């Protein structure tokens, strides 16, 4: 077992790591193979890798590197070896601490009780964190559902609005065609009326011209025929 892993450190599955790092699950497996190929050590459950926080950091480094993946993996392997060496040194120094433990059973009991309480508090905190994560997942699920409902409502509203706009546009085009037809009919009617007035005016002018001609002819005749002139006005 790797000596750089804490007792209560959380373990992640490949799927959880993919969500945490923001890459696909096959990419997690690919990065794991590259790291192992260069000497990186993972916790294993059979053939399945188990990831801890330091492993996630290594995957993020591979995700963000501009160098060849194998070169970056070698640097990460060196960092892991340094952590393991420091952890081994710390473990070697631990027995010295036990030599300084009090020999009084009551003091030992107090220390053990303190450790038991700390462990219980840690477990309680873990339970609370687990519950909080469950509630957070439920909240996220509800928000996703609400988003879907809102998106659907907006989509339906948009469709209805487009339908109304199309209907109003069609009505407007129909009204425009109707008004255009009425204006055309009015224009034709006015043209006919104007033509009739012109025809009437021509008739009046023709009648006036005929009268003037007859009047001129009578004036040019001898005086004895003036009586006939006045007869024109009687007609």
C-alpha positions as CSV (number, residue, x, y, z in Angstrom):
1,X,0.0,0.0,0.0
2,X,1.2,3.5,-0.8
3,X,2.5,5.2,2.3
4,X,1.5,8.7,1.2
5,X,-2.2,8.0,1.6
6,X,-4.0,9.1,4.7
7,X,-6.2,6.7,6.6
8,X,-9.5,8.6,6.0
9,X,-8.5,10.0,2.6
10,X,-11.4,9.8,0.1
11,X,-11.1,7.4,-2.8
12,X,-12.6,8.2,-6.3
13,X,-13.8,5.9,-9.1
14,X,-12.9,6.5,-12.7
15,X,-16.3,8.0,-13.4
16,X,-16.0,10.4,-10.4
17,X,-12.5,11.4,-11.5
18,X,-13.7,12.1,-15.0
19,X,-16.4,14.5,-13.7
20,X,-13.9,16.1,-11.3
21,X,-11.2,16.7,-13.9
22,X,-13.6,17.4,-16.8
23,X,-12.5,14.7,-19.2
24,X,-14.0,11.5,-20.5
25,X,-13.8,8.2,-18.6
26,X,-11.7,6.6,-21.5
27,X,-9.3,9.5,-21.2
28,X,-8.9,8.8,-17.4
29,X,-8.0,5.2,-18.3
30,X,-5.6,6.4,-21.0
31,X,-3.8,8.8,-18.6
32,X,-3.6,6.1,-15.9
33,X,-1.9,3.8,-18.4
34,X,0.6,6.5,-19.4
35,X,1.4,7.1,-15.7
36,X,1.8,3.5,-14.9
37,X,4.0,2.9,-18.0
38,X,6.4,5.5,-16.6
39,X,6.4,4.0,-13.0
40,X,3.5,5.7,-11.3
41,X,1.8,3.7,-8.5
42,X,-2.0,3.5,-8.1
43,X,-4.1,1.8,-5.5
44,X,-5.7,-1.2,-7.1
45,X,-8.8,-3.3,-6.4
46,X,-8.0,-6.2,-8.6
47,X,-7.4,-4.6,-12.1
48,X,-9.4,-1.5,-11.2
49,X,-7.6,1.7,-10.3
50,X,-8.6,3.6,-7.2
51,X,-7.8,7.3,-7.3
52,X,-7.0,9.7,-4.4
53,X,-6.6,13.5,-4.4
54,X,-2.9,13.4,-5.4
55,X,-3.8,11.1,-8.4
56,X,-6.4,13.7,-9.5
57,X,-3.7,16.3,-9.4
58,X,-1.5,14.2,-11.7
59,X,-4.4,13.7,-14.2
60,X,-5.0,17.5,-14.2
61,X,-1.3,18.0,-14.9
62,X,-1.5,15.6,-17.9
63,X,-4.7,17.4,-19.1
64,X,-3.1,20.8,-19.0
65,X,0.4,20.1,-20.2
66,X,1.9,21.4,-23.5
67,X,4.7,18.8,-23.4
68,X,4.5,15.2,-24.6
69,X,2.5,13.2,-22.2
70,X,5.3,10.7,-21.4
71,X,7.6,13.6,-20.4
72,X,5.0,15.1,-18.1
73,X,4.3,11.6,-16.7
74,X,8.0,11.1,-15.8
75,X,8.0,14.3,-13.9
76,X,4.9,13.3,-12.0
77,X,6.5,9.9,-11.1
78,X,9.5,11.7,-9.7
79,X,7.2,13.9,-7.5
80,X,5.4,10.8,-6.3
81,X,8.7,9.1,-5.4
82,X,9.7,12.2,-3.3
83,X,6.4,12.1,-1.5
84,X,6.8,8.4,-0.7
85,X,10.3,8.9,0.6
86,X,9.2,11.8,2.9
87,X,6.3,9.6,4.1
88,X,8.7,6.7,4.8
89,X,10.9,9.0,6.8
90,X,7.9,10.2,8.8
91,X,6.9,6.6,9.6
92,X,10.4,5.8,10.8
93,X,10.3,8.7,13.3
94,X,6.9,7.6,14.7
95,X,8.3,5.0,17.3
96,X,10.3,7.8,18.9
97,X,7.0,9.5,19.8
98,X,5.6,6.4,21.4
99,X,8.6,6.3,23.7
100,X,7.5,9.7,25.1
101,X,3.9,8.5,25.9
102,X,3.0,8.8,29.5
103,X,3.2,5.6,31.5
104,X,0.2,6.5,33.8
105,X,-2.8,4.4,32.8
106,X,-5.2,7.2,33.5
107,X,-3.3,9.6,31.2
108,X,-3.2,6.9,28.5
109,X,-7.0,6.4,29.0
110,X,-7.5,10.2,28.6
111,X,-5.5,10.2,25.4
112,X,-7.4,7.2,24.0
113,X,-10.7,8.8,24.9
114,X,-9.6,12.0,23.2
115,X,-8.7,10.0,20.1
116,X,-12.0,8.1,20.2
117,X,-13.9,11.4,20.4
118,X,-11.9,12.9,17.6
119,X,-12.6,9.8,15.5
120,X,-16.3,9.9,16.3
121,X,-16.4,13.6,15.4
122,X,-14.6,12.8,12.1
123,X,-17.0,10.1,11.3
124,X,-20.0,12.3,12.1
125,X,-18.5,15.0,9.8
126,X,-18.1,12.5,7.1
127,X,-21.7,11.4,7.5
128,X,-22.8,15.1,7.4
129,X,-20.6,15.7,4.3
130,X,-22.2,12.6,2.6
131,X,-25.7,13.9,3.4
132,X,-24.8,17.3,2.1
133,X,-23.5,15.8,-1.1
134,X,-26.7,13.8,-1.5
135,X,-28.8,16.9,-0.9
136,X,-26.6,18.8,-3.4
137,X,-27.0,16.1,-6.0
138,X,-30.8,16.2,-5.4
139,X,-30.8,20.0,-5.8
140,X,-28.7,19.8,-9.0
141,X,-31.1,17.2,-10.3
142,X,-34.1,19.5,-9.5
143,X,-32.4,22.5,-11.1
144,X,-31.7,20.4,-14.2
145,X,-35.4,19.4,-14.3
146,X,-36.5,23.0,-13.8
147,X,-34.1,24.1,-16.6
148,X,-35.7,21.5,-18.8
149,X,-39.2,22.7,-18.0
150,X,-38.2,26.3,-18.5
151,X,-36.5,25.5,-21.8
152,X,-39.6,23.6,-22.9
153,X,-41.9,26.4,-21.9
154,X,-39.7,29.0,-23.7
155,X,-39.7,26.7,-26.8
156,X,-43.5,26.4,-26.7
157,X,-44.0,30.1,-26.1
158,X,-41.6,30.8,-29.0
159,X,-43.6,28.5,-31.3
160,X,-46.9,30.2,-30.3
161,X,-45.4,33.6,-30.8
162,X,-44.2,32.7,-34.3
163,X,-47.6,31.2,-35.1
164,X,-49.3,34.5,-34.0
165,X,-46.8,36.6,-36.0
166,X,-47.4,34.4,-39.1
167,X,-51.2,34.7,-38.7
168,X,-51.0,38.5,-38.2
169,X,-48.7,38.8,-41.2
170,X,-51.2,36.7,-43.3
171,X,-54.1,38.9,-42.1
172,X,-52.1,42.1,-42.9
173,X,-51.3,40.8,-46.4
174,X,-55.0,39.9,-47.0
175,X,-56.1,43.4,-45.7
176,X,-53.5,45.0,-48.0
177,X,-54.7,43.1,-51.0
178,X,-58.4,44.0,-50.2
179,X,-57.5,47.7,-49.8
180,X,-55.5,47.6,-53.0
181,X,-58.4,46.1,-54.8
182,X,-60.8,48.8,-53.4
183,X,-58.4,51.6,-54.4
184,X,-58.2,50.1,-57.9
185,X,-62.0,50.0,-58.2
186,X,-62.2,53.6,-56.9
187,X,-59.6,54.7,-59.4
188,X,-61.5,53.0,-62.3
189,X,-64.8,54.6,-61.1
190,X,-63.2,58.0,-61.0
191,X,-61.7,57.6,-64.4
192,X,-65.1,56.7,-65.8
193,X,-66.7,59.7,-64.1
194,X,-64.0,62.0,-65.4
195,X,-64.5,60.5,-68.9
196,X,-68.3,61.0,-68.6
197,X,-67.7,64.6,-67.6
198,X,-65.4,65.1,-70.5
199,X,-68.0,63.6,-72.9
200,X,-70.7,65.9,-71.5
201,X,-68.4,68.9,-71.8
202,X,-67.7,68.0,-75.4
203,X,-71.4,67.8,-76.1
204,X,-71.9,71.2,-74.5
205,X,-69.1,72.7,-76.5
206,X,-70.4,71.1,-79.7
207,X,-73.9,72.5,-79.0
208,X,-72.5,75.9,-78.2
209,X,-70.4,75.8,-81.4
210,X,-73.5,74.9,-83.5
211,X,-75.4,77.8,-81.9
212,X,-72.6,80.2,-82.5
213,X,-72.4,79.2,-86.1
214,X,-76.1,79.6,-86.7
215,X,-76.0,83.0,-85.0
216,X,-73.2,84.1,-87.2
217,X,-75.0,82.9,-90.3
218,X,-78.2,84.9,-89.4
219,X,-76.2,88.0,-88.6
220,X,-74.6,88.0,-92.1
221,X,-78.1,87.8,-93.8
222,X,-80.0,90.9,-95.0
223,X,-81.8,93.1,-92.4
224,X,-85.2,92.0,-93.5
225,X,-84.5,88.7,-92.1
226,X,-83.7,90.0,-88.6
227,X,-86.9,88.5,-87.5
228,X,-85.6,85.1,-88.2
229,X,-82.6,86.0,-86.1
230,X,-84.7,86.4,-83.0
231,X,-86.4,83.1,-83.9
232,X,-83.0,81.4,-83.1
233,X,-83.3,82.4,-79.5
234,X,-86.8,81.0,-79.4
235,X,-85.6,77.6,-80.4
